[in-house]
Amino acid sequence: MSSSPITQPPEGGNGSDTAFESSHEGVPGNVESGEFNAEHHQHGEPEDAGYMYHPAQEEDDDYGDENEHDDEDDEDDEDYFDGSGGLEFELVIDELAPGAHDDEEDDDGDLNGAGDALGRRIIQILRGGGGRAHLGSQQLLALIQAHHMGDIHDDDSYWEPPRRMRPGFVPAFPKVPSEQGQKLMESGVFGAFDLREPDSKKKRLTRRLLDRELGLGDRTEQKTNLALMAQQMIPSSKPEMVIHYDDPVCCGQFSDDGNFFYACVKDFKVRMYDTSNPYNWKHYKTVRYPFGQWTLTDADLSPDNKWLAYTSLTSQVCFAPTDPNDTGDPYTLDLAGGMVRQGWRDAFPIFSIRFSGDGRTLVAGTGADSIVVYDIERRVPLYNVEGHDNDVNAVCFADKQSPHILYSGSDDCTIKVWDTRSMSSRREAGAFVGHMEGLTYIDSKGDGRYILSNGKDQSMKLWDLRNAMSTARVEELDATGPTARRRYQFDYRFAEYHDYMWQQHPHDNSLVTFRGHKVQRTLIRCHFSPPGSTNSRYVYSGSYDGFVYVWNLDATIAAKIDVKSVTEGLRIPGYSPATTRREWMTLVRDVGWHPNAPLLVASSWNGPTMNAGTATLHSYNENDSDEAEPGMGLSVNEKIQPDEGLFNWRGLRGYVDDDDDDDDFF
């Protein structure tokens, strides 16, 4: 009898080092022991339900290319991944009575009198969050191979979700507002806090401006008033400008002084902008990654802002000068240093890159489960430590002024603390546990103490370095056990993460947990708000649903900035879901908050298939229109130029909607 191979996904759910091929093929009917009919009852789409990915594909879908699939394939993928990550099959089995013959010559006969004993059983198999599986994987394999299942006791419950993760279960989410977060807000570490002004009686911004102009209060009160003014000026959804790109924007950030902004795009090009006037940008340079794979992954500015390091899914780091007068080609450094791991064509992919505070070293997180520390001056890797059990998606230094303490976040669900002065021991100095799925990004407040992380468990967490567990404590508690031995699989690139899937890590040593956003499809980033423009008051993140989420430190949402609605249809005249048969989608992957002005830039993927990109400039504004120049709602190309093919956010081709009778072309 013909059989269909079954390869189970790797345990852990974040698949990095083991390729997984999921194949659902129909087996011909009337084959020896029975008839096998498999179909997707929930969706009625039995074909093209499989998918395949490369081990390093965790980044941006990650090595695959959505442009390689047509619309029909995409629709099949959407049917296959039904939100819960589950598939439902029905097996219709014709069983012969003992002693009956199944020879071909008897097919047209009455089976020598055994026909009356022919039985038919219907078995449902559920995978994922839908319910309990009636068959284990070994029993299913025996069934397909025409073996008797009665004597097989399959203890494999891989397809069976834990009882608490079944639909109907309501998990105990962290309390909001967070008491620990409230203490942090009142401590003054995250900005000014006036105990005399409860939220219900906060002064309006106009009143604070009046107090400032009149010079009311003593010196301390005036300083507090200025800080509270900055906290109230959160950018709004109405965009000042929408910059369009032909490919998704991977990341974009301002320099520390706010005079420079870079945007890394999937087409392996980095655009550089002069933002010395934050409301009047000027494009001055575009540099290319010469031999990239799939996409750009990360970028970072040197402490003196003279060099931009940017990476792709190779071990090569490109360096480009930010000086507009320097038109030379970027040069590259190979962080692998001649070390090639079997299975990687170019040693390893780089997911994250950061300069040290003194600008002399680089630290990188790689797809080889390692952290690489590289000496730029000597051009040699100092350390290449396989310190995690899965991809290292993010790295950062604890303090911008120190090159010694650094963090790494991985798909093994841990954050580890490293001291570069002792990395030769290849042991971390401490660890944080709390995320139940892999980490997508980490960001340091820059004070050597607080760190922020985004996780595929749809949560963002705040940590304090003083609460890090020692290596011995992690081993004693088996603190990584709850995530290493999970009995379910969640693929954040396709599946929906439902509330009932969430659970608290038993050894969570984070301070505050933030929820509400969606961390799906790609490595979405989170950050601390800058001290200059926000008084360090907030934390914020992009999201798969097209919003920028801004939280207070007590885990309450301070603002939601709607990027999806202001970009919808700008590049497709007359766009509507009815005409395209697809909903407009926007994914905010990164957000850069200006260090001095009340504005931020959301770097996004856009379109019915999210194959284009935008960088939307949002500023604090209480009105839909603005008398200043340039007007609100500009829709421009990557070089900040008008384009007849672009529409502004009010739906007008190339024109600014102001109160004048004149038509102002941008």
C-alpha positions in Angstrom: 0.0 0.0 0.0 1.1 3.5 -0.7 1.8 5.7 2.4 2.3 9.4 3.1 5.3 10.4 5.1 4.6 12.4 8.2 7.3 14.6 9.6 6.4 16.3 12.9 7.4 19.9 13.6 10.3 20.4 15.9 9.3 20.9 19.6 9.5 24.4 20.9 7.5 26.0 18.1 10.0 28.6 17.0 11.7 26.3 14.6 15.2 27.5 13.8 17.6 24.6 13.3 15.3 21.9 12.0 13.5 22.2 8.7 9.8 21.3 8.9 7.8 20.1 6.0 4.1 19.8 6.6 2.4 17.8 3.9 -1.3 16.9 3.7 -1.8 14.6 0.8 -4.8 12.6 0.0 -4.3 8.8 0.0 -6.2 6.9 -2.8 -9.4 5.3 -1.6 -10.1 1.6 -1.4 -6.5 0.8 -0.5 -6.2 -2.5 1.4 -7.6 -1.8 4.8 -9.9 1.0 4.0 -10.8 4.2 2.4 -9.0 7.4 3.5 -10.7 10.7 2.9 -9.1 13.8 4.4 -10.6 17.2 4.0 -10.6 20.5 5.8 -14.1 20.7 7.3 -13.6 24.2 8.6 -12.6 25.6 5.3 -13.4 23.1 2.6 -10.0 23.6 0.9 -8.1 20.3 1.0 -5.4 21.2 -1.6 -2.3 23.4 -1.3 -2.5 23.5 2.4 1.1 22.7 3.0 4.0 25.0 3.7 7.7 24.7 4.0 10.3 27.0 5.5 14.1 27.2 5.9 15.5 27.1 9.4 16.5 30.7 9.3 13.1 32.0 8.1 12.1 33.4 11.5 13.0 36.9 10.2 10.4 38.6 8.1 8.6 35.5 7.0 11.8 35.0 6.9 13.6 33.7 3.9 10.5 33.2 1.9 9.1 35.8 -0.5 5.4 36.6 -0.7 5.9 37.9 -4.2 6.7 34.3 -5.3 3.2 33.2 -4.5 0.1 34.3 -6.5 -3.1 35.4 -5.0 -4.6 31.9 -5.1 -1.7 30.5 -3.0 -2.0 33.3 -0.5 -5.7 32.5 -0.1 -4.9 28.9 0.5 -2.4 29.8 3.1 -5.0 32.0 4.8 -7.4 29.0 4.8 -4.8 26.6 6.1 -3.8 28.8 9.0 -7.2 29.3 10.4 -6.2 31.5 13.3 -6.0 28.8 15.9 -3.2 27.0 14.1 -5.5 23.9 13.9 -6.5 21.5 11.2 -9.5 19.2 11.3 -9.6 15.9 9.5 -12.2 13.2 9.2 -11.2 9.7 8.5 -13.8 7.4 7.0 -12.5 3.8 7.6 -14.0 0.6 6.1 -12.9 -2.3 8.3 -13.2 -5.9 7.3 -14.4 -8.5 9.8 -11.9 -11.1 11.0 -11.3 -13.8 8.4 -12.6 -11.7 5.5 -10.5 -11.5 2.3 -9.6 -8.4 0.5 -8.3 -10.0 -2.7 -8.9 -8.1 -5.8 -10.8 -11.0 -7.3 -13.3 -10.7 -4.5 -13.9 -7.0 -5.0 -17.1 -7.6 -6.9 -18.3 -10.4 -4.7 -19.7 -10.6 -1.3 -16.4 -11.1 0.5 -17.1 -14.8 1.1 -19.9 -14.1 3.5 -18.1 -11.5 5.5 -19.8 -8.6 3.9 -22.4 -8.4 6.7 -19.6 -7.8 9.2 -18.2 -4.8 7.3 -18.0 -1.9 9.7 -17.5 1.8 9.1 -16.0 4.1 11.6 -15.6 7.9 11.4 -12.7 9.4 13.4 -12.0 13.1 13.8 -8.5 14.3 14.3 -8.0 17.8 15.6 -4.7 19.6 15.6 -3.9 22.7 17.6 -6.2 24.6 19.9 -9.5 23.1 18.8 -9.7 20.1 21.1 -8.3 16.6 22.0 -6.9 14.4 19.3 -8.5 11.0 18.9 -5.4 9.6 17.4 -1.8 10.1 18.4 0.9 10.5 15.7 2.0 6.9 15.9 -1.5 5.6 15.6 -2.2 7.8 12.6 1.0 6.5 11.0 -0.1 2.9 11.7 -3.5 3.6 10.2 -2.0 5.0 6.9 0.4 2.0 6.7 -2.6 -0.4 7.1 -1.4 -1.7 10.5 -3.8 -2.6 13.3 -4.1 0.2 15.8 -5.6 -1.7 18.7 -2.3 -2.7 20.3 -0.6 0.7 19.8 -0.7 2.8 22.9 0.5 6.2 21.7 1.7 8.4 24.5 2.6 11.1 22.1 0.2 14.0 22.8 2.0 16.5 20.5 -1.2 17.4 18.8 -3.1 17.7 22.1 -3.1 21.2 23.6 -2.9 21.4 27.4 -6.3 21.5 29.2 -5.9 25.1 30.1 -5.3 26.1 26.5 -8.6 24.9 25.1 -11.2 27.4 23.9 -13.3 28.7 26.7 -10.5 28.9 29.2 -10.0 32.5 30.4 -6.4 33.0 31.6 -5.5 35.3 34.5 -3.8 38.2 32.7 -1.5 40.5 34.7 -3.4 43.2 36.6 -3.9 46.5 34.9 -3.0 49.0 36.1 0.1 47.4 37.4 1.0 48.2 41.0 4.7 47.8 40.2 4.4 50.1 37.2 2.6 52.7 39.3 5.4 52.7 41.7 7.9 53.3 38.9 5.8 56.2 37.6 5.8 57.8 41.0 9.5 57.2 41.5 10.6 59.9 39.1 12.9 57.4 37.1 10.4 57.6 34.2 9.7 61.2 34.2 8.1 63.8 36.4 5.0 62.9 38.4 2.8 65.4 40.2 1.0 63.7 43.1 -1.2 66.7 43.5 -2.7 66.2 40.1 -4.7 62.9 39.7 -5.6 61.9 36.1 -9.1 63.3 36.4 -7.8 66.8 37.3 -4.8 67.1 35.0 -4.2 70.6 33.6 -4.8 71.1 29.9 -1.7 71.8 27.8 -2.9 75.4 27.2 -3.1 76.0 30.9 0.5 74.8 31.3 1.6 77.0 28.5 0.0 79.9 30.3 1.7 79.0 33.6 5.0 78.9 31.7 4.6 82.3 30.1 3.5 83.8 33.4 6.4 82.2 35.3 4.2 80.8 38.0 5.7 78.7 40.8 9.2 78.3 42.0 12.1 76.9 40.0 11.2 73.2 40.8 7.6 73.7 39.9 8.5 75.4 36.6 10.8 72.5 35.7 8.0 70.0 36.6 5.5 72.0 34.5 7.8 71.7 31.5 8.3 68.0 31.9 4.5 67.4 32.2 3.9 69.5 29.1 6.2 67.2 27.2 4.4 64.1 28.5 1.1 65.4 27.2 2.3 66.0 23.6 1.8 62.5 22.2 1.6 62.4 18.4 -1.8 61.9 16.8 -2.9 59.6 14.0 -3.2 62.4 11.5 0.0 62.3 9.5 2.2 65.3 8.6 3.7 63.3 5.7 3.5 59.8 4.2 6.6 58.6 2.4 6.0 55.7 0.0 8.4 52.9 -1.0 8.0 50.1 -3.5 9.0 47.5 -0.9 8.3 47.0 2.9 10.2 49.2 5.3 12.1 47.0 7.8 13.2 49.7 10.3 13.8 53.4 10.7 15.2 55.5 13.5 16.4 59.0 14.2 19.9 59.9 15.3 20.4 60.8 19.0 20.4 64.5 18.1 17.4 64.2 15.8 19.2 65.7 12.7 19.2 62.4 10.8 16.8 59.7 9.9 17.4 56.4 8.1 14.9 54.0 6.6 16.0 50.4 5.7 13.9 48.9 3.0 13.5 45.3 1.8 15.0 46.2 -1.6 18.5 46.3 0.1 18.7 50.1 0.1 18.9 52.5 3.0 17.6 56.0 2.5 19.1 58.8 4.5 17.2 62.1 5.3 18.2 65.4 6.7 15.7 66.1 9.6 17.4 69.1 11.1 14.0 70.7 10.5 11.8 67.8 11.7 8.8 69.1 9.7 10.7 69.7 6.5 12.7 66.6 5.5 15.3 66.4 2.8 16.5 63.2 1.2 20.2 63.4 0.5 21.6 59.9 0.1 20.8 56.3 -0.7 23.2 53.4 -0.1 22.9 49.8 -1.0 23.7 46.4 0.5 25.5 44.8 -2.4 24.9 41.1 -1.8 22.0 40.8 0.5 19.7 37.9 1.0 15.9 38.2 1.2 15.8 41.5 3.1 17.7 44.0 5.3 17.4 43.0 8.9 18.8 45.8 11.1 20.9 49.0 11.2 22.6 51.1 13.8 24.3 54.5 13.9 27.8 54.9 15.4 28.0 57.1 18.5 29.4 60.0 16.5 26.7 59.6 13.8 29.4 59.3 11.1 28.8 55.7 10.1 25.7 53.6 9.6 26.1 49.8 10.0 23.4 47.7 8.4 22.9 44.0 7.9 21.1 41.3 5.9 20.7 37.5 6.3 24.5 37.0 5.8 27.4 37.4 8.1 28.5 40.5 6.3 28.0 44.0 7.9 28.0 47.0 5.6 29.3 50.4 6.7 28.2 53.5 4.9 29.3 57.1 5.7 26.5 59.4 6.6 28.3 62.5 5.3 26.4 63.7 2.2 29.7 64.7 0.5 31.1 61.2 0.8 29.8 59.4 -2.3 32.1 56.3 -1.9 30.7 52.8 -1.8 30.1 51.2 1.6 32.7 48.7 2.8 32.0 45.4 4.6 33.2 43.4 7.5 32.7 39.6 7.8 31.7 38.9 11.4 32.1 35.2 10.8 35.9 35.6 10.6 36.3 32.6 8.4 34.1 30.4 10.7 31.5 28.6 8.5 28.9 26.5 10.2 27.7 23.5 8.2 24.3 24.2 6.6 24.8 28.0 6.3 25.9 29.2 2.9 27.3 32.4 4.3 28.3 31.3 7.8 25.2 32.7 9.5 22.4 35.3 9.1 22.5 38.4 11.2 19.3 39.5 12.8 20.5 42.4 15.0 23.5 44.7 15.1 24.6 47.4 17.7 27.6 49.6 18.2 29.2 49.8 21.7 29.2 53.1 23.5 32.8 53.9 22.6 32.2 52.9 18.9 35.1 50.4 18.9 33.1 47.1 18.9 30.0 45.7 17.4 27.7 43.1 18.9 25.5 40.9 16.6 22.7 38.4 17.2 22.8 35.6 14.6 20.8 32.7 13.3 23.5 30.3 14.5 22.2 30.8 18.1 25.2 32.9 18.9 26.3 36.4 20.0 29.3 37.8 18.1 31.4 40.6 19.6 33.6 42.1 16.9 36.6 44.5 17.2 36.2 47.1 14.4 39.7 48.5 14.6 41.4 45.1 14.5 38.8 43.7 12.2 38.6 40.4 14.1 35.8 38.7 16.1 36.6 38.8 19.8 33.9 36.3 20.8 31.4 34.0 19.0 29.4 32.4 21.8 26.5 30.0 21.2 24.7 31.2 24.2 21.2 30.3 23.3 19.2 27.3 22.0 17.7 29.2 19.1 18.0 32.3 16.9 19.3 35.4 18.6 16.8 38.0 17.3 18.0 41.0 19.2 21.0 42.4 21.1 21.8 45.7 22.8 24.2 47.3 25.3 22.9 48.1 28.7 24.6 51.5 28.9 25.5 53.7 25.9 28.6 54.9 27.8 29.9 51.4 28.6 31.0 48.7 26.2 30.9 45.9 28.8 27.3 44.8 29.7 25.1 43.6 26.9 21.8 41.8 26.5 20.6 39.2 24.0 17.1 38.0 23.3 16.3 34.7 21.6 13.7 32.5 20.2 14.4 30.2 23.1 12.3 32.7 25.1 15.1 34.0 27.3 17.0 37.2 27.7 20.6 36.8 28.8 23.0 39.2 30.3 26.7 39.2 29.2 29.8 40.9 30.4 32.3 41.2 27.6 35.2 41.0 30.1 34.2 37.4 31.0 32.7 36.1 27.7 35.7 33.8 27.3 34.1 31.6 29.8 31.1 31.3 27.4 28.7 31.6 30.3 26.2 34.4 30.8 26.2 36.6 33.8 22.5 36.4 34.3 19.1 35.7 32.7 15.5 36.8 32.5 12.6 34.4 31.9 9.0 35.3 31.5 8.0 35.2 27.8 6.3 32.0 26.8 7.2 32.4 23.1 10.3 33.7 21.4 11.5 37.3 21.6 11.4 39.6 18.6 13.2 42.7 20.0 14.9 44.1 23.1 15.7 47.8 23.9 17.7 49.3 26.7 16.8 52.5 28.5 20.4 53.3 28.4 20.8 53.7 32.1 22.4 50.3 32.7 19.3 49.1 34.6 16.0 48.8 32.7 15.4 46.8 29.6 12.3 46.3 27.4 11.4 43.2 25.3 8.7 42.2 22.7 7.6 38.6 22.5 5.6 36.3 20.2 3.3 35.6 23.2 1.8 39.0 22.3 3.3 40.7 25.3 5.9 43.3 26.0 7.8 43.2 29.3 9.9 45.6 31.4 12.8 44.2 33.3 15.2 45.4 36.0 18.8 44.2 35.8 18.9 43.8 39.5 16.3 41.0 39.3 18.2 38.9 36.8 18.7 35.3 37.8 22.1 33.8 38.1 23.0 30.8 35.9 22.9 28.6 39.0 19.5 29.8 40.0 18.1 29.2 36.5 19.4 25.6 36.6 18.1 25.0 40.1 14.6 26.2 39.2 14.7 24.7 35.7 13.4 28.1 34.7 13.6 27.4 31.0 11.7 24.1 31.3 8.1 25.6 30.9 9.1 26.8 27.4 11.5 24.1 26.4 8.9 21.4 27.0 5.8 22.9 25.5 3.3 20.5 24.0 1.9 22.9 21.4 3.2 24.8 18.5 2.5 28.4 17.5 3.9 29.8 14.3 3.7 33.6 14.7 4.2 34.1 11.0 0.8 32.6 10.1 -1.3 31.7 13.1 -3.4 33.8 15.4 -2.5 33.9 19.1 -5.8 33.6 21.0 -6.2 34.8 24.6 -6.8 31.3 25.9 -3.3 30.4 24.7 -1.6 32.9 27.0 -0.2 31.7 30.3 2.0 33.1 33.0 5.5 31.8 33.3 5.9 30.3 36.7 9.3 32.0 37.2 8.6 35.3 35.5 11.1 37.9 36.9 9.8 40.9 34.9 8.5 44.0 36.5 5.5 44.9 34.2 3.7 43.1 31.4 2.1 45.2 28.6 -0.5 43.7 26.3 -2.9 44.8 23.6 -0.7 44.8 20.5 -0.1 42.0 18.0 3.4 40.6 17.5 2.9 38.5 14.3 4.4 37.9 10.9 7.8 39.6 11.6 10.1 40.7 14.3 8.1 43.7 15.5 10.1 46.2 17.6 9.5 48.1 20.9 11.3 51.1 22.5 11.5 53.4 25.5 10.2 56.9 24.7 13.0 59.5 24.6 13.7 61.8 27.6 13.8 65.0 25.6 10.4 64.9 23.8 8.4 62.7 26.3 10.3 63.0 29.6 10.9 59.2 29.4 7.3 58.7 30.3 6.2 55.9 27.9 7.0 52.6 26.2 5.8 51.9 22.7 5.6 49.3 20.0 4.5 48.6 16.5 1.8 46.1 15.8 0.5 43.7 13.2 -2.9 45.4 13.3 -1.5 48.6 11.9 -1.4 50.7 15.1 1.4 52.2 17.2 0.7 51.4 20.8 1.9 53.8 23.5 1.7 52.6 27.2 2.1 54.3 30.5 4.5 52.4 32.9 1.5 51.0 34.7 0.5 49.0 31.6 -2.5 51.3 30.7 -2.6 52.4 27.1 -1.8 56.1 26.8 -2.5 56.3 23.0 -3.1 54.3 19.9 -1.9 55.8 16.6 -3.8 54.5 13.6 -1.4 54.0 10.7 -3.5 51.7 8.8 -6.4 54.1 8.1 -4.1 56.9 7.0 -2.2 54.8 4.5 -5.2 52.8 3.1 -5.4 53.0 -0.7 -3.0 55.9 -1.1 -1.1 54.0 -3.9 -4.1 52.3 -5.5 -6.6 54.8 -7.0 -10.1 53.6 -6.2 -9.0 50.9 -3.9 -11.7 49.0 -2.1 -11.8 45.5 -0.6 -14.7 44.7 -3.0 -12.6 45.4 -6.1 -9.3 43.8 -4.9 -11.0 40.9 -3.0 -8.5 41.6 -0.3 -8.5 43.7 2.8 -6.0 46.5 3.0 -3.3 45.5 5.5 -0.8 47.6 7.4 1.9 46.2 9.7 3.9 48.6 11.8 7.3 47.0 12.2 9.3 49.8 13.8 8.7 53.2 15.3 11.2 56.0 15.8 10.3 58.8 18.2 12.1 62.1 17.6 14.4 62.9 20.6 13.5 66.6 20.8 10.2 67.2 18.9 6.7 65.7 19.6 6.7 63.5 16.5 7.4 59.9 15.5 7.8 57.9 12.4 6.1 54.6 11.8 7.9 52.2 9.4 5.4 49.9 7.9 4.4 47.2 5.4 1.3 48.1 3.4 -1.1 46.9 0.8 -3.5 44.0 0.2 -0.5 41.7 0.3 1.8 44.0 2.3 4.3 44.1 -0.5 4.9 47.9 -0.4 6.0 50.2 2.4 5.5 53.6 4.0 7.2 55.8 6.6 4.4 58.0 8.1 5.3 61.1 10.1 2.9 61.8 13.0 3.2 64.8 15.2 1.2 66.2 18.1 -1.7 68.1 16.6 -5.1 68.8 18.0 -6.7 69.6 14.7 -7.2 67.9 11.3 -5.7 70.9 9.4 -2.6 73.0 10.0 -1.9 76.5 8.7 1.8 76.0 8.8 3.9 75.0 5.7 4.2 72.4 4.5 0.6 71.4 5.1 -0.6 68.2 6.7 -1.1 65.0 4.7 1.7 65.2 2.2 2.0 62.0 0.2 5.5 61.8 -1.4 7.9 59.3 -2.9 11.1 58.1 -1.2 13.0 61.3 -2.3 10.3 63.6 -0.7 9.1 64.5 -4.1 5.5 64.8 -5.5 4.4 61.8 -7.6 1.3 61.8 -9.8 0.7 58.1 -8.8 0.3 59.0 -5.1 -2.7 60.2 -3.2 -2.7 62.2 0.1 -4.5 60.9 3.1 -7.7 62.7 2.2 -7.8 60.9 -1.1 -6.8 63.8 -3.4 -4.2 63.2 -6.0 -1.0 65.1 -5.2 -2.8 68.0 -3.5 -2.9 69.3 0.1 -6.4 69.8 1.4 -6.3 73.2 3.1 -8.8 75.9 3.7 -7.7 78.0 0.8 -9.4 78.1 -2.6 -6.1 77.6 -4.3 -4.9 74.1 -5.1 -1.4 73.8 -3.6 0.6 71.0 -5.3 2.5 69.7 -2.3 
